[in-house]
Amino acid sequence: MALDLVDYEQKARDAVKAFWGNREAAQQKQIESGKADQGERAGVTGGKNMDGFLALMLDVIRANGLAHAEIYQNRAMLTLPGYFRPTKLWDLLVIYKGELIAAIELKSQVGPSFGNNFNNRTEEAIGTAHDLWTAFREEAFGKQPRPFVGWMMMVEDAPGSRKPVRDSSPHFPVFQEFKGASYLTRYDLLCQRLVQEQLYTTTALITAERSAVATGDFKELSSMTSLRTFIAALAGHIAAEAARLG
């Protein structure tokens, strides 16, 4: 039976529109309440920005054989044990018959501070995966096959994320592919290498301008980190686990 990709492109466009719309609504609400955060923080602290993408993941899971699984999206039920720390909070967990089927994290970044946030996101993504797989090795989830571990990132398409970036490394040269690379290119390299090093089952990187609040238009940087690659991998894993566990 063919995998069901649930018309993901249209749902992704709806999610992009919701992302920018939710940010604008959160900022306006804080302004009206007289408690506005500084700069872009208002749109972040409002939460719910990636809920459209979360809904897309839920549709994929339900359409490919695990509608009856335990699918968690409530904060109180989203923690998994770690190895280097007691627990880690995820954005979506799928558990079926006592086995961890999938753990997904959804992240976003808007300007203007692309530099500091890129470094923070990079360290967080690497550390989270290393912690989970070490806990998996130590049978924190019991004896079971490897779960699907996904990481999706949405970055604002803006001059600050597209322009070349200089690096200072006085003792040893940086890898050639990073020289003069924009933050969007660096995110794409990060996502590719997270998969190549088997830290994540798959990753996705999409970028959209703020004007996409009206259209939902988004771009992808490579086939390896495309949304289709992510959705197909998730659908395939869910279908395989549904067949294995019955």
C-alpha positions as CSV (number, residue, x, y, z in Angstrom):
1,M,0.0,0.0,0.0
2,A,1.3,3.4,-0.9
3,L,2.3,5.9,1.8
4,D,-0.2,8.7,2.5
5,L,1.6,12.1,2.4
6,V,-1.7,13.8,3.4
7,D,-1.5,16.7,0.8
8,Y,1.4,17.9,2.9
9,E,2.3,20.9,0.6
10,Q,-1.1,22.6,1.1
11,K,-1.0,21.9,4.8
12,A,2.5,23.3,5.0
13,R,1.4,26.5,3.3
14,D,-1.5,26.8,5.8
15,A,1.1,26.2,8.6
16,V,3.3,29.0,7.3
17,K,0.4,31.4,7.2
18,A,-0.5,30.4,10.7
19,F,3.1,30.8,11.9
20,W,3.3,34.4,10.8
21,G,-0.3,35.1,11.8
22,N,0.2,33.7,15.3
23,R,3.3,35.8,15.8
24,E,1.5,39.0,14.7
25,A,-1.4,38.2,17.0
26,A,0.8,37.5,20.0
27,Q,2.7,40.7,19.5
28,Q,-0.5,42.7,19.2
29,K,-2.0,41.1,22.2
30,Q,1.0,42.0,24.4
31,I,1.0,45.6,23.1
32,E,-2.7,46.0,23.9
33,S,-2.1,44.5,27.4
34,G,0.7,46.9,28.1
35,K,3.1,44.0,28.7
36,A,4.9,43.8,25.4
37,D,8.3,42.0,25.3
38,Q,11.2,43.7,23.6
39,G,11.8,43.2,19.9
40,E,10.9,39.8,18.4
41,R,10.5,38.1,21.8
42,A,6.8,38.9,21.9
43,G,6.1,36.6,19.0
44,V,8.0,33.8,20.6
45,T,6.6,34.0,24.1
46,G,3.1,33.9,22.6
47,G,3.7,30.2,21.7
48,K,1.7,28.2,19.2
49,N,3.8,29.4,16.3
50,M,4.5,25.9,15.0
51,D,1.2,24.3,15.7
52,G,0.3,24.1,12.0
53,F,3.3,21.9,11.4
54,L,2.4,19.8,14.5
55,A,-1.0,19.2,13.0
56,L,0.6,18.1,9.7
57,M,2.7,15.5,11.6
58,L,-0.4,14.3,13.4
59,D,-2.2,13.8,10.1
60,V,0.7,11.8,8.7
61,I,0.8,9.5,11.8
62,R,-3.0,8.9,11.7
63,A,-3.1,8.3,8.0
64,N,-0.4,5.7,7.9
65,G,-1.6,3.2,10.4
66,L,-1.2,4.5,13.9
67,A,-4.3,6.5,14.5
68,H,-4.9,4.3,17.6
69,A,-1.5,4.9,19.1
70,E,-0.8,7.1,22.1
71,I,0.0,10.5,20.5
72,Y,1.1,13.1,23.0
73,Q,1.2,16.9,22.4
74,N,0.3,18.1,25.9
75,R,3.3,19.6,27.6
76,A,2.8,17.5,30.8
77,M,3.1,14.3,28.7
78,L,6.0,15.2,26.4
79,T,9.1,14.3,28.5
80,L,11.4,11.4,27.9
81,P,14.2,10.3,30.2
82,G,17.7,11.4,29.3
83,Y,21.2,10.1,30.0
84,F,23.1,13.3,30.7
85,R,20.0,14.9,32.3
86,P,16.9,13.5,34.0
87,T,14.4,14.4,31.3
88,K,14.0,16.2,27.9
89,L,10.8,17.9,26.7
90,W,9.8,17.1,23.1
91,D,7.1,18.6,20.9
92,L,5.4,15.4,19.8
93,L,5.7,11.8,21.1
94,V,4.2,8.7,19.6
95,I,4.0,5.6,21.9
96,Y,2.4,2.3,20.9
97,K,2.2,-0.9,22.9
98,G,4.7,0.4,25.3
99,E,7.3,1.3,22.7
100,L,8.6,4.7,21.7
101,I,7.7,5.0,18.0
102,A,8.6,8.7,17.3
103,A,9.9,11.8,19.0
104,I,9.8,15.1,17.0
105,E,11.1,18.6,17.8
106,L,9.9,21.7,15.9
107,K,12.0,24.9,16.0
108,S,11.9,28.3,14.3
109,Q,14.0,31.4,14.1
110,V,13.3,34.9,12.9
111,G,15.6,37.9,12.6
112,P,17.3,40.0,13.4
113,S,19.7,38.0,15.7
114,F,20.5,35.1,13.4
115,G,24.1,34.6,14.6
116,N,23.6,33.9,18.3
117,N,20.4,31.9,17.7
118,F,22.0,29.7,15.1
119,N,24.8,28.7,17.5
120,N,22.2,28.0,20.3
121,R,20.0,25.9,18.0
122,T,23.0,24.0,16.7
123,E,24.3,23.1,20.2
124,E,20.8,22.2,21.3
125,A,20.0,19.9,18.4
126,I,23.3,18.0,18.7
127,G,23.0,17.7,22.5
128,T,19.4,16.6,22.4
129,A,20.1,13.8,19.9
130,H,23.2,12.6,21.7
131,D,21.4,12.5,25.0
132,L,18.4,10.5,23.5
133,W,20.5,7.9,21.7
134,T,22.7,7.4,24.8
135,A,19.6,6.8,26.9
136,F,18.3,4.5,24.1
137,R,21.6,2.5,24.3
138,E,21.2,2.2,28.0
139,E,17.6,0.9,27.5
140,A,15.9,3.8,29.0
141,F,12.9,2.9,26.8
142,G,13.3,-0.8,27.2
143,K,14.5,-3.2,24.5
144,Q,13.0,-2.0,21.2
145,P,14.0,-1.0,17.6
146,R,15.2,2.5,17.0
147,P,12.5,5.1,17.1
148,F,12.0,7.9,14.5
149,V,13.7,11.0,15.8
150,G,12.9,14.1,13.7
151,W,14.0,17.7,13.8
152,M,12.2,20.4,11.7
153,M,13.4,24.0,11.4
154,M,11.6,27.1,9.9
155,V,13.8,30.1,9.4
156,E,12.8,33.6,8.3
157,D,13.8,34.4,4.7
158,A,15.3,37.8,5.2
159,P,18.4,39.8,4.1
160,G,20.1,38.9,7.4
161,S,19.6,35.1,6.9
162,R,20.7,35.2,3.2
163,K,23.8,37.4,3.3
164,P,27.3,35.9,3.5
165,V,28.8,35.6,7.0
166,R,32.4,36.0,8.0
167,D,34.1,33.7,10.6
168,S,37.1,34.3,12.8
169,S,39.2,31.2,13.5
170,P,42.8,32.4,14.1
171,H,44.3,29.0,14.9
172,F,42.9,26.5,12.4
173,P,40.8,27.0,9.3
174,V,37.0,26.4,9.2
175,F,35.7,23.9,6.8
176,Q,35.5,25.3,3.3
177,E,31.8,24.9,2.9
178,F,31.2,27.3,5.8
179,K,33.4,30.1,4.4
180,G,31.1,33.0,3.5
181,A,28.0,30.8,3.9
182,S,24.8,32.5,4.9
183,Y,22.8,31.4,7.9
184,L,20.3,29.7,5.7
185,T,23.1,27.7,4.1
186,R,24.6,26.9,7.5
187,Y,21.2,25.6,8.7
188,D,21.0,23.4,5.6
189,L,24.5,22.0,6.3
190,L,23.6,21.5,9.9
191,C,20.4,19.6,9.0
192,Q,22.2,17.4,6.4
193,R,25.0,16.5,8.9
194,L,22.6,15.7,11.7
195,V,21.2,13.0,9.4
196,Q,24.6,11.9,8.0
197,E,25.9,11.4,11.5
198,Q,22.7,9.5,12.4
199,L,21.8,11.9,15.2
200,Y,18.3,12.2,13.6
201,T,16.3,9.9,11.4
202,T,15.6,12.9,9.2
203,T,15.5,16.7,9.3
204,A,13.6,19.4,7.4
205,L,14.5,23.0,6.8
206,I,12.1,25.5,5.2
207,T,12.3,29.2,4.9
208,A,9.6,31.9,4.4
209,E,9.3,35.6,4.2
210,R,7.0,37.5,6.6
211,S,4.8,38.4,3.6
212,A,3.9,34.6,3.4
213,V,1.3,35.3,6.1
214,A,-1.0,36.0,3.1
215,T,0.2,33.3,0.7
216,G,1.9,30.5,2.7
217,D,4.7,30.4,0.2
218,F,7.9,28.7,1.5
219,K,11.2,27.5,0.0
220,E,13.5,24.6,0.6
221,L,17.3,24.5,0.3
222,S,18.1,20.9,-0.7
223,S,16.3,17.7,-1.4
224,M,18.0,16.0,1.6
225,T,16.3,18.5,4.0
226,S,13.1,19.0,2.1
227,L,9.7,18.7,3.7
228,R,8.8,15.9,1.4
229,T,11.8,13.9,2.5
230,F,10.8,14.4,6.2
231,I,7.1,13.6,5.6
232,A,7.9,10.5,3.5
233,A,10.4,9.2,6.1
234,L,7.9,9.7,8.9
235,A,5.1,8.1,7.0
236,G,7.3,5.1,6.1
237,H,8.4,4.6,9.7
238,I,4.8,4.8,11.0
239,A,3.6,2.4,8.4
240,A,6.4,-0.1,9.1
241,E,5.8,0.1,12.9
242,A,2.0,-0.4,12.4
243,A,2.7,-3.5,10.4
244,R,5.3,-4.8,12.8
245,L,3.2,-4.3,16.0
246,G,-0.2,-5.0,14.5
